Amino acid sequence: MILDGCRYLRVITKRRLLTTDRSEAEAKLDAAVLGLNTMQQTAKLALQTKDSKAMATLKQEVKKKLVAADRLLSKAASSMTQKEEYYNFVEQAKELNDQLLDDDSDSGSDEAPVKSKTKQDKKAKVVFKMKNASKDAFLSGTRKAVNKRENSNAAMTEMYYDYTF
């Protein structure tokens, strides 16, 4: 392999067997991937909504997506890893849900525009955080440790083991 300073993307495809058995599919469910996908799709939906009339529809759609994912994950979480990843999803979903579904009812004071602007900034921050979230935010502790070891710097490892005294 010639390294010329370019970045390459290797795509590896693998045929996977499908199942029609719901209980088998739920048992093998990757809770981190489902949680990540739900949060990213919900955040993308929030970013596409600009007008106030669509906000009511957005709130309903967000609630539906989060509740559906929550139900599936709570039912499917059987191993300790899945339960921990489900908990991570719940915490992330709570943060997004609190910001998106928060009513802007700051009226009657001179500081209302400032508070409203602050709320909008917080919402934007949370939405962008969820849209750009990585799988690490949803992984269980044991899977994070394995990912770190697998993704460690191979060149450093090679240099370490090739060193002669």
N, C-alpha and C positions, 0 to 999 in steps of 0.2 A: 504494500500500500504506500503510495507516494503522498506525503503530507506537504501541500503547497500553500498552506495558510487559509484555505477555503473551509467553509463549514459544509458538511454533508449531512443529509438526512437519509438514514437507512430505513427502509420500510420492509418489515417482515410480516408476511401474512401466514396465517395458520387456520386451517379448517377446524371448526369446532362443531361438535355434535349438538343438536338442538333437542330440547325436551318439551313434551306436552304436559308433563307432570308438574303442577304448580308447587307442590310441597318440595320437590327436588330442586326446582328453580329457586325457591325462597331459601332453602338450606345452603345453597352455593352462592347466594347473593353477595356481591361486593358492596357493602354498605357505604364505604368511602366514595366510591364512584357514583353511586346513586345520589348521595347527599351533595356531592360536588356539582353534578349535573343539574340537580334541582335548583340549587342556589344560583348557578350561572344563568340558567334559563329564566329564572324569576327576575334577576337583576337586569338581564337584557330586555325583558318585557318592560320593566320600569323605565329604562332609558329611552325606549321608543315612544313612551307616552308623554306628550307635551301639553295638551290642553286639559282644562279642568273637567270637561264633560267625560273625557276618557278615564279620568282618575277613579271614578266610581267603578267602572268596569275593571280597571287595573286592580283595585282592592279586592274585588271578588275573585279575579283570576289568581292573584297571589295567594289568597287564602285557600283556594281550591288546590293549587299545586303543592303548597306546604302541608296541608292536611292529608292529601293523598300520599305524599312521600312519607309523612310521619306514620300514617297507619300501616303502610307496607313495611317500613323499617321496624316498627315496634312489634309487628307480628312475626317478621322474619328473623329478628335478632335472637339467635339461640346460643351461639358461642360467646365467650367473653370478649373476643375481638370485635364481633359484630355489635355487641351491646355497647362497647366503648365508642365505636364509630357512630352508632346511633345517638349516643349522648353528645358527641361532638357536633353532629348534625342539628340536634335540638338546640344547642347553645347558639350556633350560627344562625339558625332559622329564627330564633327568638330575637336576636339583634336586628335582623333584616325586617322581620314582621313589626317590631316596635317602631322602627323608623318609617316604614312605608305606610303603615296603617294608622299612624299617629295623626289625629285631627288637628288642623291648624286653627285652634280656637283661642287665639291671642287677640282679643279685641277689648277696647275700652281703656287703653292706656297709651301714653306717648312712647313707651318703649316697645310697643307691639311690632313695629317694622323691624327693629333690631333683633328681637326674639325670633320673629319669623325668618329673618335672614340666617340667623344662627341655626335654626331648625333645618332650613333648606341645605345649609352647608353640611350639617351632620348627616342628613339623608343622602346627599351626593357622595359623601365620603364612604358611607356604609355600602351604598349600591355599587360604587366602583371597586370597593374592596371585595365584594362578593362576585362581581363580574370577572375579576382577575384572580380569584382565589385559586390556590393550588391544592392538589390532592393532599398535601401534608397537613392541611388544616383539619382534615376529616379522618386521617389515619389514626389507628390506635397506637399506643406507645410502642408495643412490640414490633409492629410493622414499620414504624418510623425508624427504629434502630436498624432493622434489616435493610431498609432503603438507603440509609446513610452508609452502611458498610458496602452495599452493592455499588453505590454511585461514588465511592471514594476515588480519589485521583489515582488512576492506574499507573501513570508515569512515576509518581512519587513512590508507590509501592514497589515498582520494578527497580527503581534506583536504590531503595532500601535493601532489597534482597540481593541485588547484584554487587553491593559494596564489598570489597575485599579488604581485610585487615593486613 
